[in-house]
Amino acid sequence: MQKFKKSFIVITTSLLLIQTCFAQDTKQKKTFLYSNRFSLLAGLIQPVVLKGGNIEVTYFTKRMSFDYSHGFLLNMAGETMVGDAKAQKLAYHLPYSTGFGIGYRLTSFFDIRIEPKMHSWEVYYDGETQNKINLIKSYKTYSLGLGAYYRYMPFHKKDNWLQGITTSTSLRWWPNIGTSLKDDKFIYHNKITNKDETLKASNIGIAGSQFLFNVSIGYTF
């Protein structure tokens, strides 16, 4: 029930923001740059910190943004682990973290998005080969949150191919609204601690939180 309350708060907050923006827009017409364009971006945090990758495709209309992003082969181990998972000497592998976003453009380069996502988790002991034999548990989490995105196009005044070079800085809040685990946790016998341990479904954010930060680079066509 608590997760549905979070989902309701996210959707309500987003709709109020969009309604406010539309109301302001009726009073003052704005022309935004780079409408009806595609951006193709690659995240930098995923390869640098998580040893994986991320691709995002976004289409911008005059006032809306529509994106699909797909993270793949993400890994968390050692110093990137926190809480019970760290104490239990575990590592996470995410085959994918995927979903889409629908947003509203507040300026030519800044927009806010509603983002439903699905994340696939595999749990292993830290340092062991990650294969079916060593797999402790696999499960999925489902999040619904908000993202704030700021695009920067350093050469947007150029009249050549450099114009399309794009960076995107994002801050996102992705609370879990559901998991494939019963009661959002699983109990297993840990061979390192030699006792039964309980592990809760993880959040996708930084240090096990619900918040993410990323910088992406790519091109706007």
N, C-alpha and C positions, 0 to 999 in steps of 0.2 A: 504493500500500500504506500509506503514511504517513497518508493521509486516512482510511482505514478504521480505522486504529489510534486516531485521534482520536475517530472515531464510537463505537468500542467503549468507550473511556474515558468518554465522555460518558454513554452509556447505562448502563454499569456503575455509575458514580458516582450517577446519578439513582436507579437501582433500590435501591442501598444506602441512600440517604437516605430513600426512601419506606418501605423495609422497617423501618428504624430508627424512623420515625415511627409506623408501625402497631404495632410492638412496644411502644412507649411508651404508645400509645393503649389497649392492652388492660389496662394497669395502672391508668390513670386516664381515666375517661370525661370528655369535654369537650363543652360545648355552644357552638357557634360562632354568632355573629350573622350575619344576612343569608344564610342558606342557602336554596337553591332560588330564587335571584334572578338576573336578568340585569343586566349592566352594559354600557352603550354609552358608549365613550370616544373622544376625538379627541386625537391626539398634538400637542404644541406645538413640538417640535424640527423636525418636517418642514416646516411652513409658515414658521417663523421663520428657520431656517438653510438648508433645502434647497429652499425655494420650491415645495413640493408639499403632500401631505396624507397622513393616516393615520387609519384607522378600525379600532377593535377592539371586538368583541362577545365578552363572557365570561359563561359560566354557572357558577354556584357551587352545588355540592351541599353536603351536610353536611361532607364532607372533601376533595372534589376540585374542581378548576377546569378548564374546557374553553373554549378561546378560538380565535377566528379573527381575524387582523389582516391588513389590506391597506394597504400604502403605495403611493402613486401619484404620477407626474409629479415625481419627485425629481431634483434637479440639483446637481452638484458641479463647481465651476469656480473659477479664481482662487485665493484664499487657502484654500479648502477642499480643494485638491488637494495631494498629497504625493508624494514619491519620484520614480520614473521618469515617471509621468504628468505631474507638474508640470514636470519638466525638458524633457519633450517637448511642452509647451504644449497639453495635451489637456484636454478637459472630458467629464464623464460625465452621461448622462441615463438615469434608470431609469424606464421606463414603469410598472413595478410591482415590488414586493417583498412577497411574500405567503406565508402559511402558517398553521399552527395550533399550539396548545400544549396539553399535558395536564399538570396540576399537582396538587400536594398542599398543602392548607391547614395551616400550622403554627399559626396563630392566626386570629382572626376577620378580620384585615386583611392577613395576610402569607402568601404561598404561593410555592412553587418549581415551575417548569415545565420539561418537556422540549419543545424547539421545533424541528421540522423546517421549513425555509423554502426558497423558491425566489426568485431575484433576476434580473431581466432588465436587461442593461446595453447601452447604446449609446455608442460612443466617437466624439467629434468633436474638431476643433481648437477651442481656446478662442477665443471671440469670433465664430465663424462661425454662420450660420443652421443650425439643426439640422433637416435634411431628408434624404431618401434620397440626393440627389446628393452631399452633404457627409459622409455616414456613412462612417467609417473601418472600423468593425467592430461587430457586435452579437453578444452571447453571453449565456449564462446561468451562474449559479453556484448551487450547492446547499449549504446549511449545516444542521448539526444541533448544537444547543447547549442551554444552560441559561439560564433567566431567573428572577430574583428580583423579586417584585412586592409593593409595599406600598401598600395602599389607605388613603386618609384621607377620612373623611366628617365634615366640620366641624360638621354640624348633625344628626348621627345621633340625638341625644337629643330633637330636636324631634318633635312629633306633627302634622306637616303636610308639605306638598310639599317643603319645604327639606331634609327628612331624606335624600332620595335623591341630593343633590349629592355628587359623588365626584371625588377626585383619585387618580391612581395614579403612583407613582414606580417606575421599573424600571431594573435593571442586568442586562445580558444578555451572554453569551459565545457567539458564533456562528462557530465555525470552519468553513471550507469543507471539504466532504467530496467534492466533485466539481464539474466544470465541463463545458461543451459544447465547450471548446477542446481541441485536440490538445496533449497535454503541458502543459495549463493555461497556455498562452501563445500569442501570435501575433507574427509578424514582418511589418513593413510598411515602406514607404519614407515617411519623414516629410518633408514639403515645407518645413517650417520649419528643421529641422536639416540637411536635404538629405543624409540618409544613412539606411540601413536601421536600424530600431530594433526592440527587443524589448520587449513589454509583457506582464507576467504578469496573470493573472486577479486582479481586485481582491477584497479583503475588504469586507464591508458595513459594518464598524464605524467608529468615530471615527478620523480621520486615517489611514485605511487599515488599522486594527488589527482585531482580532476582537471588540472590546468596544463595546457601545452603552449609552448612558444616555438616558432619556427621561422626560418628565413629561406626563401626559395628564389631561384633565378631561372630565367627562361626568355621567352619571346612572345610578343603580341603581334598577331598577324592582321 
